[in-house]
Amino acid sequence: MKPLLILSCVASSLVVSACMVREERVVQPAPATAAVVAPAPSAVVYTDPAPKTTTTTVYTR
């Protein structure tokens, strides 16, 4: 009876180990970001200023 118990324990451990799934992940480094390119010194960059908030008061008689 004892050898049958040992054999069943060994068989069940083999079945459990065969059913285990091992997942491995390789972490890859992040890709290098693109370099920020400044405009050439000879280039002229025009920017429009933000419009000023104005109020108009109308007087009537």
HTML snippet that shows the backbone in 3Dmol.js (N, CA, C, O; Angstrom):
<script src="https://3Dmol.org/build/3Dmol-min.js"></script>
<div id="view" style="width:600px;height:400px;position:relative"></div>
<script>
const pdb = `
ATOM      1  N   MET A   1       0.818  -1.190   0.000  1.00  0.00           N
ATOM      2  CA  MET A   1       0.000   0.000   0.000  1.00  0.00           C
ATOM      3  C   MET A   1       0.867   1.261   0.000  1.00  0.00           C
ATOM      4  O   MET A   1       0.559   2.239  -0.681  1.00  0.00           O
ATOM      5  N   LYS A   2       1.968   1.222   0.783  1.00  0.00           N
ATOM      6  CA  LYS A   2       2.846   2.380   0.863  1.00  0.00           C
ATOM      7  C   LYS A   2       3.519   2.660  -0.488  1.00  0.00           C
ATOM      8  O   LYS A   2       3.591   3.824  -0.880  1.00  0.00           O
ATOM      9  N   PRO A   3       4.015   1.653  -1.215  1.00  0.00           N
ATOM     10  CA  PRO A   3       4.612   1.958  -2.525  1.00  0.00           C
ATOM     11  C   PRO A   3       3.598   2.566  -3.496  1.00  0.00           C
ATOM     12  O   PRO A   3       3.962   3.397  -4.329  1.00  0.00           O
ATOM     13  N   LEU A   4       2.351   2.165  -3.397  1.00  0.00           N
ATOM     14  CA  LEU A   4       1.320   2.734  -4.262  1.00  0.00           C
ATOM     15  C   LEU A   4       1.090   4.207  -3.928  1.00  0.00           C
ATOM     16  O   LEU A   4       0.865   5.014  -4.830  1.00  0.00           O
ATOM     17  N   LEU A   5       1.144   4.566  -2.651  1.00  0.00           N
ATOM     18  CA  LEU A   5       0.989   5.956  -2.223  1.00  0.00           C
ATOM     19  C   LEU A   5       2.152   6.802  -2.737  1.00  0.00           C
ATOM     20  O   LEU A   5       1.948   7.908  -3.238  1.00  0.00           O
ATOM     21  N   ILE A   6       3.356   6.286  -2.614  1.00  0.00           N
ATOM     22  CA  ILE A   6       4.540   7.013  -3.089  1.00  0.00           C
ATOM     23  C   ILE A   6       4.480   7.171  -4.605  1.00  0.00           C
ATOM     24  O   ILE A   6       4.779   8.243  -5.130  1.00  0.00           O
ATOM     25  N   LEU A   7       4.096   6.113  -5.306  1.00  0.00           N
ATOM     26  CA  LEU A   7       4.007   6.170  -6.759  1.00  0.00           C
ATOM     27  C   LEU A   7       2.940   7.168  -7.199  1.00  0.00           C
ATOM     28  O   LEU A   7       3.138   7.885  -8.180  1.00  0.00           O
ATOM     29  N   SER A   8       1.822   7.226  -6.496  1.00  0.00           N
ATOM     30  CA  SER A   8       0.767   8.182  -6.854  1.00  0.00           C
ATOM     31  C   SER A   8       1.206   9.619  -6.566  1.00  0.00           C
ATOM     32  O   SER A   8       0.850  10.533  -7.310  1.00  0.00           O
ATOM     33  N   CYS A   9       1.966   9.823  -5.504  1.00  0.00           N
ATOM     34  CA  CYS A   9       2.489  11.171  -5.202  1.00  0.00           C
ATOM     35  C   CYS A   9       3.474  11.620  -6.272  1.00  0.00           C
ATOM     36  O   CYS A   9       3.434  12.767  -6.717  1.00  0.00           O
ATOM     37  N   VAL A  10       4.351  10.724  -6.682  1.00  0.00           N
ATOM     38  CA  VAL A  10       5.332  11.056  -7.720  1.00  0.00           C
ATOM     39  C   VAL A  10       4.616  11.330  -9.036  1.00  0.00           C
ATOM     40  O   VAL A  10       4.954  12.283  -9.739  1.00  0.00           O
ATOM     41  N   ALA A  11       3.631  10.504  -9.375  1.00  0.00           N
ATOM     42  CA  ALA A  11       2.901  10.687 -10.627  1.00  0.00           C
ATOM     43  C   ALA A  11       2.131  12.001 -10.624  1.00  0.00           C
ATOM     44  O   ALA A  11       2.112  12.711 -11.630  1.00  0.00           O
ATOM     45  N   SER A  12       1.497  12.330  -9.503  1.00  0.00           N
ATOM     46  CA  SER A  12       0.742  13.584  -9.443  1.00  0.00           C
ATOM     47  C   SER A  12       1.670  14.792  -9.504  1.00  0.00           C
ATOM     48  O   SER A  12       1.316  15.807 -10.103  1.00  0.00           O
ATOM     49  N   SER A  13       2.844  14.700  -8.898  1.00  0.00           N
ATOM     50  CA  SER A  13       3.783  15.826  -8.971  1.00  0.00           C
ATOM     51  C   SER A  13       4.304  15.997 -10.393  1.00  0.00           C
ATOM     52  O   SER A  13       4.529  17.122 -10.839  1.00  0.00           O
ATOM     53  N   LEU A  14       4.500  14.882 -11.114  1.00  0.00           N
ATOM     54  CA  LEU A  14       4.932  14.989 -12.509  1.00  0.00           C
ATOM     55  C   LEU A  14       3.839  15.615 -13.373  1.00  0.00           C
ATOM     56  O   LEU A  14       4.128  16.425 -14.254  1.00  0.00           O
ATOM     57  N   VAL A  15       2.597  15.242 -13.122  1.00  0.00           N
ATOM     58  CA  VAL A  15       1.491  15.811 -13.897  1.00  0.00           C
ATOM     59  C   VAL A  15       1.367  17.305 -13.618  1.00  0.00           C
ATOM     60  O   VAL A  15       1.162  18.097 -14.538  1.00  0.00           O
ATOM     61  N   VAL A  16       1.492  17.688 -12.358  1.00  0.00           N
ATOM     62  CA  VAL A  16       1.380  19.106 -12.004  1.00  0.00           C
ATOM     63  C   VAL A  16       2.529  19.902 -12.609  1.00  0.00           C
ATOM     64  O   VAL A  16       2.309  20.997 -13.127  1.00  0.00           O
ATOM     65  N   SER A  17       3.728  19.384 -12.556  1.00  0.00           N
ATOM     66  CA  SER A  17       4.868  20.115 -13.118  1.00  0.00           C
ATOM     67  C   SER A  17       4.780  20.179 -14.634  1.00  0.00           C
ATOM     68  O   SER A  17       5.248  21.146 -15.234  1.00  0.00           O
ATOM     69  N   ALA A  18       4.187  19.166 -15.270  1.00  0.00           N
ATOM     70  CA  ALA A  18       4.035  19.195 -16.721  1.00  0.00           C
ATOM     71  C   ALA A  18       2.978  20.209 -17.141  1.00  0.00           C
ATOM     72  O   ALA A  18       3.040  20.748 -18.246  1.00  0.00           O
ATOM     73  N   CYS A  19       2.016  20.469 -16.276  1.00  0.00           N
ATOM     74  CA  CYS A  19       0.940  21.403 -16.613  1.00  0.00           C
ATOM     75  C   CYS A  19       1.291  22.849 -16.291  1.00  0.00           C
ATOM     76  O   CYS A  19       0.557  23.755 -16.684  1.00  0.00           O
ATOM     77  N   MET A  20       2.376  23.086 -15.598  1.00  0.00           N
ATOM     78  CA  MET A  20       2.749  24.455 -15.251  1.00  0.00           C
ATOM     79  C   MET A  20       3.234  25.192 -16.494  1.00  0.00           C
ATOM     80  O   MET A  20       3.939  24.635 -17.335  1.00  0.00           O
ATOM     81  N   VAL A  21       2.843  26.439 -16.586  1.00  0.00           N
ATOM     82  CA  VAL A  21       3.270  27.276 -17.698  1.00  0.00           C
ATOM     83  C   VAL A  21       4.154  28.363 -17.123  1.00  0.00           C
ATOM     84  O   VAL A  21       3.771  29.064 -16.186  1.00  0.00           O
ATOM     85  N   ARG A  22       5.309  28.491 -17.679  1.00  0.00           N
ATOM     86  CA  ARG A  22       6.234  29.515 -17.204  1.00  0.00           C
ATOM     87  C   ARG A  22       6.275  30.625 -18.249  1.00  0.00           C
ATOM     88  O   ARG A  22       6.508  30.381 -19.432  1.00  0.00           O
ATOM     89  N   GLU A  23       6.047  31.824 -17.792  1.00  0.00           N
ATOM     90  CA  GLU A  23       6.039  32.963 -18.697  1.00  0.00           C
ATOM     91  C   GLU A  23       7.238  33.845 -18.384  1.00  0.00           C
ATOM     92  O   GLU A  23       7.452  34.253 -17.242  1.00  0.00           O
ATOM     93  N   GLU A  24       8.003  34.126 -19.410  1.00  0.00           N
ATOM     94  CA  GLU A  24       9.164  35.001 -19.245  1.00  0.00           C
ATOM     95  C   GLU A  24       9.005  36.174 -20.190  1.00  0.00           C
ATOM     96  O   GLU A  24       8.596  36.018 -21.341  1.00  0.00           O
ATOM     97  N   ARG A  25       9.330  37.332 -19.691  1.00  0.00           N
ATOM     98  CA  ARG A  25       9.254  38.530 -20.517  1.00  0.00           C
ATOM     99  C   ARG A  25      10.606  39.210 -20.524  1.00  0.00           C
ATOM    100  O   ARG A  25      11.287  39.301 -19.502  1.00  0.00           O
ATOM    101  N   VAL A  26      10.971  39.680 -21.685  1.00  0.00           N
ATOM    102  CA  VAL A  26      12.213  40.433 -21.828  1.00  0.00           C
ATOM    103  C   VAL A  26      11.826  41.892 -21.984  1.00  0.00           C
ATOM    104  O   VAL A  26      11.095  42.259 -22.904  1.00  0.00           O
ATOM    105  N   VAL A  27      12.321  42.716 -21.082  1.00  0.00           N
ATOM    106  CA  VAL A  27      12.019  44.139 -21.133  1.00  0.00           C
ATOM    107  C   VAL A  27      13.012  44.797 -22.071  1.00  0.00           C
ATOM    108  O   VAL A  27      14.226  44.729 -21.874  1.00  0.00           O
ATOM    109  N   GLN A  28      12.465  45.436 -23.100  1.00  0.00           N
ATOM    110  CA  GLN A  28      13.324  46.094 -24.078  1.00  0.00           C
ATOM    111  C   GLN A  28      13.475  47.561 -23.700  1.00  0.00           C
ATOM    112  O   GLN A  28      12.528  48.168 -23.200  1.00  0.00           O
ATOM    113  N   PRO A  29      14.635  48.132 -23.929  1.00  0.00           N
ATOM    114  CA  PRO A  29      14.818  49.552 -23.612  1.00  0.00           C
ATOM    115  C   PRO A  29      13.944  50.421 -24.513  1.00  0.00           C
ATOM    116  O   PRO A  29      13.634  50.055 -25.646  1.00  0.00           O
ATOM    117  N   ALA A  30      13.562  51.563 -23.990  1.00  0.00           N
ATOM    118  CA  ALA A  30      12.727  52.485 -24.756  1.00  0.00           C
ATOM    119  C   ALA A  30      13.529  53.032 -25.931  1.00  0.00           C
ATOM    120  O   ALA A  30      14.734  53.257 -25.815  1.00  0.00           O
ATOM    121  N   PRO A  31      12.862  53.243 -27.062  1.00  0.00           N
ATOM    122  CA  PRO A  31      13.583  53.786 -28.214  1.00  0.00           C
ATOM    123  C   PRO A  31      14.039  55.217 -27.942  1.00  0.00           C
ATOM    124  O   PRO A  31      13.411  55.948 -27.177  1.00  0.00           O
ATOM    125  N   ALA A  32      15.119  55.595 -28.568  1.00  0.00           N
ATOM    126  CA  ALA A  32      15.659  56.943 -28.382  1.00  0.00           C
ATOM    127  C   ALA A  32      14.693  57.958 -28.977  1.00  0.00           C
ATOM    128  O   ALA A  32      14.142  57.742 -30.056  1.00  0.00           O
ATOM    129  N   THR A  33      14.494  59.056 -28.274  1.00  0.00           N
ATOM    130  CA  THR A  33      13.592  60.091 -28.776  1.00  0.00           C
ATOM    131  C   THR A  33      14.307  60.927 -29.823  1.00  0.00           C
ATOM    132  O   THR A  33      15.534  61.025 -29.834  1.00  0.00           O
ATOM    133  N   ALA A  34      13.529  61.516 -30.688  1.00  0.00           N
ATOM    134  CA  ALA A  34      14.100  62.352 -31.739  1.00  0.00           C
ATOM    135  C   ALA A  34      14.675  63.627 -31.128  1.00  0.00           C
ATOM    136  O   ALA A  34      14.130  64.173 -30.168  1.00  0.00           O
ATOM    137  N   ALA A  35      15.759  64.080 -31.688  1.00  0.00           N
ATOM    138  CA  ALA A  35      16.394  65.294 -31.190  1.00  0.00           C
ATOM    139  C   ALA A  35      15.577  66.514 -31.610  1.00  0.00           C
ATOM    140  O   ALA A  35      15.010  66.544 -32.703  1.00  0.00           O
ATOM    141  N   VAL A  36      15.521  67.507 -30.744  1.00  0.00           N
ATOM    142  CA  VAL A  36      14.811  68.743 -31.062  1.00  0.00           C
ATOM    143  C   VAL A  36      15.722  69.593 -31.933  1.00  0.00           C
ATOM    144  O   VAL A  36      16.853  69.904 -31.561  1.00  0.00           O
ATOM    145  N   VAL A  37      15.206  69.960 -33.097  1.00  0.00           N
ATOM    146  CA  VAL A  37      16.013  70.733 -34.044  1.00  0.00           C
ATOM    147  C   VAL A  37      15.580  72.187 -33.972  1.00  0.00           C
ATOM    148  O   VAL A  37      14.412  72.506 -34.190  1.00  0.00           O
ATOM    149  N   ALA A  38      16.515  73.058 -33.670  1.00  0.00           N
ATOM    150  CA  ALA A  38      16.232  74.491 -33.619  1.00  0.00           C
ATOM    151  C   ALA A  38      16.337  75.057 -35.031  1.00  0.00           C
ATOM    152  O   ALA A  38      17.106  74.543 -35.843  1.00  0.00           O
ATOM    153  N   PRO A  39      15.574  76.110 -35.336  1.00  0.00           N
ATOM    154  CA  PRO A  39      15.682  76.706 -36.669  1.00  0.00           C
ATOM    155  C   PRO A  39      17.062  77.321 -36.876  1.00  0.00           C
ATOM    156  O   PRO A  39      17.730  77.735 -35.928  1.00  0.00           O
ATOM    157  N   ALA A  40      17.457  77.366 -38.116  1.00  0.00           N
ATOM    158  CA  ALA A  40      18.767  77.928 -38.450  1.00  0.00           C
ATOM    159  C   ALA A  40      18.790  79.406 -38.077  1.00  0.00           C
ATOM    160  O   ALA A  40      17.753  80.066 -38.133  1.00  0.00           O
ATOM    161  N   PRO A  41      19.945  79.936 -37.698  1.00  0.00           N
ATOM    162  CA  PRO A  41      20.018  81.349 -37.300  1.00  0.00           C
ATOM    163  C   PRO A  41      19.594  82.305 -38.405  1.00  0.00           C
ATOM    164  O   PRO A  41      19.101  83.393 -38.110  1.00  0.00           O
ATOM    165  N   SER A  42      19.772  81.930 -39.673  1.00  0.00           N
ATOM    166  CA  SER A  42      19.412  82.831 -40.762  1.00  0.00           C
ATOM    167  C   SER A  42      17.911  82.800 -41.048  1.00  0.00           C
ATOM    168  O   SER A  42      17.395  83.678 -41.740  1.00  0.00           O
ATOM    169  N   ALA A  43      17.214  81.808 -40.528  1.00  0.00           N
ATOM    170  CA  ALA A  43      15.782  81.706 -40.787  1.00  0.00           C
ATOM    171  C   ALA A  43      15.026  82.707 -39.920  1.00  0.00           C
ATOM    172  O   ALA A  43      15.397  82.953 -38.772  1.00  0.00           O
ATOM    173  N   VAL A  44      13.971  83.275 -40.476  1.00  0.00           N
ATOM    174  CA  VAL A  44      13.147  84.225 -39.744  1.00  0.00           C
ATOM    175  C   VAL A  44      11.848  83.523 -39.380  1.00  0.00           C
ATOM    176  O   VAL A  44      11.158  82.979 -40.242  1.00  0.00           O
ATOM    177  N   VAL A  45      11.530  83.541 -38.114  1.00  0.00           N
ATOM    178  CA  VAL A  45      10.300  82.906 -37.651  1.00  0.00           C
ATOM    179  C   VAL A  45       9.365  84.001 -37.170  1.00  0.00           C
ATOM    180  O   VAL A  45       9.688  84.754 -36.252  1.00  0.00           O
ATOM    181  N   TYR A  46       8.195  84.079 -37.806  1.00  0.00           N
ATOM    182  CA  TYR A  46       7.214  85.081 -37.431  1.00  0.00           C
ATOM    183  C   TYR A  46       6.159  84.433 -36.546  1.00  0.00           C
ATOM    184  O   TYR A  46       5.625  83.369 -36.859  1.00  0.00           O
ATOM    185  N   THR A  47       5.875  85.093 -35.447  1.00  0.00           N
ATOM    186  CA  THR A  47       4.796  84.614 -34.582  1.00  0.00           C
ATOM    187  C   THR A  47       3.839  85.764 -34.339  1.00  0.00           C
ATOM    188  O   THR A  47       4.258  86.884 -34.046  1.00  0.00           O
ATOM    189  N   ASP A  48       2.554  85.483 -34.462  1.00  0.00           N
ATOM    190  CA  ASP A  48       1.547  86.512 -34.214  1.00  0.00           C
ATOM    191  C   ASP A  48       1.290  86.591 -32.716  1.00  0.00           C
ATOM    192  O   ASP A  48       1.074  85.567 -32.067  1.00  0.00           O
ATOM    193  N   PRO A  49       1.311  87.806 -32.161  1.00  0.00           N
ATOM    194  CA  PRO A  49       0.998  87.919 -30.738  1.00  0.00           C
ATOM    195  C   PRO A  49      -0.486  87.616 -30.523  1.00  0.00           C
ATOM    196  O   PRO A  49      -1.305  87.750 -31.433  1.00  0.00           O
ATOM    197  N   ALA A  50      -0.801  87.214 -29.330  1.00  0.00           N
ATOM    198  CA  ALA A  50      -2.196  86.929 -29.000  1.00  0.00           C
ATOM    199  C   ALA A  50      -2.994  88.221 -29.061  1.00  0.00           C
ATOM    200  O   ALA A  50      -2.504  89.264 -28.628  1.00  0.00           O
ATOM    201  N   PRO A  51      -4.212  88.178 -29.590  1.00  0.00           N
ATOM    202  CA  PRO A  51      -5.002  89.421 -29.676  1.00  0.00           C
ATOM    203  C   PRO A  51      -5.343  89.943 -28.280  1.00  0.00           C
ATOM    204  O   PRO A  51      -5.641  89.179 -27.363  1.00  0.00           O
ATOM    205  N   LYS A  52      -5.290  91.257 -28.153  1.00  0.00           N
ATOM    206  CA  LYS A  52      -5.597  91.874 -26.866  1.00  0.00           C
ATOM    207  C   LYS A  52      -7.111  91.914 -26.682  1.00  0.00           C
ATOM    208  O   LYS A  52      -7.867  92.118 -27.632  1.00  0.00           O
ATOM    209  N   THR A  53      -7.519  91.721 -25.477  1.00  0.00           N
ATOM    210  CA  THR A  53      -8.944  91.778 -25.177  1.00  0.00           C
ATOM    211  C   THR A  53      -9.335  93.238 -25.014  1.00  0.00           C
ATOM    212  O   THR A  53      -8.833  93.937 -24.134  1.00  0.00           O
ATOM    213  N   THR A  54     -10.234  93.685 -25.871  1.00  0.00           N
ATOM    214  CA  THR A  54     -10.678  95.085 -25.785  1.00  0.00           C
ATOM    215  C   THR A  54     -12.182  95.107 -25.569  1.00  0.00           C
ATOM    216  O   THR A  54     -12.901  94.195 -25.977  1.00  0.00           O
ATOM    217  N   THR A  55     -12.630  96.144 -24.933  1.00  0.00           N
ATOM    218  CA  THR A  55     -14.068  96.333 -24.736  1.00  0.00           C
ATOM    219  C   THR A  55     -14.463  97.653 -25.374  1.00  0.00           C
ATOM    220  O   THR A  55     -13.730  98.639 -25.310  1.00  0.00           O
ATOM    221  N   THR A  56     -15.614  97.650 -25.976  1.00  0.00           N
ATOM    222  CA  THR A  56     -16.131  98.867 -26.602  1.00  0.00           C
ATOM    223  C   THR A  56     -17.394  99.278 -25.860  1.00  0.00           C
ATOM    224  O   THR A  56     -18.325  98.488 -25.705  1.00  0.00           O
ATOM    225  N   THR A  57     -17.410 100.511 -25.410  1.00  0.00           N
ATOM    226  CA  THR A  57     -18.583 101.022 -24.700  1.00  0.00           C
ATOM    227  C   THR A  57     -19.334 101.953 -25.632  1.00  0.00           C
ATOM    228  O   THR A  57     -18.754 102.894 -26.174  1.00  0.00           O
ATOM    229  N   VAL A  58     -20.617 101.697 -25.822  1.00  0.00           N
ATOM    230  CA  VAL A  58     -21.444 102.528 -26.702  1.00  0.00           C
ATOM    231  C   VAL A  58     -22.413 103.313 -25.828  1.00  0.00           C
ATOM    232  O   VAL A  58     -23.170 102.736 -25.047  1.00  0.00           O
ATOM    233  N   TYR A  59     -22.380 104.671 -25.972  1.00  0.00           N
ATOM    234  CA  TYR A  59     -23.283 105.533 -25.218  1.00  0.00           C
ATOM    235  C   TYR A  59     -24.394 105.993 -26.158  1.00  0.00           C
ATOM    236  O   TYR A  59     -24.136 106.407 -27.288  1.00  0.00           O
ATOM    237  N   THR A  60     -25.597 105.916 -25.688  1.00  0.00           N
ATOM    238  CA  THR A  60     -26.730 106.404 -26.491  1.00  0.00           C
ATOM    239  C   THR A  60     -27.452 107.498 -25.726  1.00  0.00           C
ATOM    240  O   THR A  60     -27.444 107.514 -24.495  1.00  0.00           O
ATOM    241  N   ARG A  61     -28.097 108.444 -26.480  1.00  0.00           N
ATOM    242  CA  ARG A  61     -28.825 109.537 -25.840  1.00  0.00           C
ATOM    243  C   ARG A  61     -30.297 109.352 -25.986  1.00  0.00           C
ATOM    244  O   ARG A  61     -31.073 110.179 -25.507  1.00  0.00           O
TER     245      ARG A  61
END
`;
const viewer = $3Dmol.createViewer("view");
viewer.addModel(pdb, "pdb");
viewer.setStyle({}, {cartoon: {color: "spectrum"}});
viewer.zoomTo();
viewer.render();
</script>
